[in-house]
Amino acid sequence: MKHLVLYDDLNKFKETLCLKEEAFATDFTKLENESLELKQKVESLLDENNKLLDKLNQVELDLVANRRWNRASYALNWLSNHHIQGRKGLGF
């Protein structure tokens, strides 16, 4: 009788262990899939970030060029106004 009870307990433990292994395998697969999705999202965000950095660099270059152009235009306007008023050179 004692052996029969131990055998039944052993079978219950085996069944429980099998169920836990299946649950673990399922959970592990889900975690692997989520990890892969997150990795792809991170790579996508890094790519987008790099594109935005490139755009920012271009905007900064354009801003510098526009500032130069504005300074040059201001200087040309100043010279033009002084020339029209009959003044000569930059000393007036």
C-alpha positions as CSV (number, residue, x, y, z in Angstrom):
1,M,0.0,0.0,0.0
2,K,2.8,2.4,0.9
3,H,4.5,1.7,-2.5
4,L,1.2,2.4,-4.3
5,V,0.8,5.8,-2.6
6,L,4.4,6.7,-3.4
7,Y,3.9,5.7,-7.0
8,D,0.8,7.9,-7.2
9,D,2.6,10.8,-5.7
10,L,5.5,10.3,-8.1
11,N,3.1,10.3,-11.1
12,K,1.5,13.5,-9.8
13,F,4.9,15.2,-9.4
14,K,5.8,14.1,-13.0
15,E,2.5,15.6,-14.3
16,T,3.1,18.8,-12.4
17,L,6.6,19.0,-13.6
18,C,5.5,18.4,-17.3
19,L,2.9,21.2,-16.9
20,K,5.4,23.6,-15.4
21,E,7.9,22.8,-18.2
22,E,5.3,23.5,-20.9
23,A,4.3,26.7,-19.2
24,F,8.0,27.7,-19.0
25,A,8.6,26.9,-22.6
26,T,5.5,28.9,-23.6
27,D,6.5,31.9,-21.5
28,F,10.1,31.7,-22.7
29,T,8.9,31.7,-26.4
30,K,6.7,34.7,-25.7
31,L,9.6,36.5,-24.0
32,E,11.9,35.7,-27.0
33,N,9.3,37.1,-29.4
34,E,8.9,40.3,-27.3
35,S,12.6,40.7,-27.0
36,L,13.0,40.5,-30.8
37,E,10.2,43.0,-31.3
38,L,11.8,45.4,-28.8
39,K,15.2,45.0,-30.5
40,Q,13.6,45.9,-33.9
41,K,11.9,48.9,-32.4
42,V,15.1,50.1,-30.8
43,E,16.9,49.7,-34.1
44,S,14.2,51.6,-35.9
45,L,14.3,54.4,-33.3
46,L,18.1,54.6,-33.6
47,D,17.8,54.8,-37.4
48,E,15.2,57.5,-37.0
49,N,17.4,59.3,-34.5
50,N,20.3,59.3,-36.9
51,K,18.1,60.7,-39.7
52,L,17.0,63.5,-37.4
53,L,20.6,64.2,-36.4
54,D,21.5,64.5,-40.1
55,K,18.6,66.9,-40.6
56,L,19.6,68.9,-37.6
57,N,23.2,69.2,-38.9
58,Q,21.9,70.4,-42.3
59,V,19.6,72.9,-40.6
60,E,22.5,74.2,-38.6
61,L,24.6,74.6,-41.7
62,D,21.7,76.4,-43.5
63,L,21.4,78.7,-40.5
64,V,25.1,79.6,-40.6
65,A,24.8,80.2,-44.3
66,N,21.7,82.4,-43.9
67,R,23.4,84.4,-41.2
68,R,26.4,85.0,-43.5
69,W,24.1,86.0,-46.3
70,N,22.1,88.4,-44.0
71,R,25.3,90.0,-42.8
72,A,26.6,90.4,-46.3
73,S,23.2,91.8,-47.4
74,Y,23.2,94.3,-44.5
75,A,26.8,95.4,-45.4
76,L,25.8,95.8,-49.1
77,N,22.7,97.9,-48.1
78,W,24.8,100.1,-45.9
79,L,27.4,100.7,-48.6
80,S,24.6,101.3,-51.2
81,N,22.9,103.8,-48.9
82,H,26.1,105.7,-48.3
83,H,27.0,105.7,-52.0
84,I,23.6,107.1,-52.9
85,Q,24.0,109.9,-50.3
86,G,27.3,110.9,-52.0
87,R,29.6,109.6,-49.3
88,K,32.7,107.8,-50.2
89,G,34.3,104.9,-48.5
90,L,33.6,103.3,-45.2
91,G,34.8,106.1,-43.0
92,F,31.7,108.2,-43.3
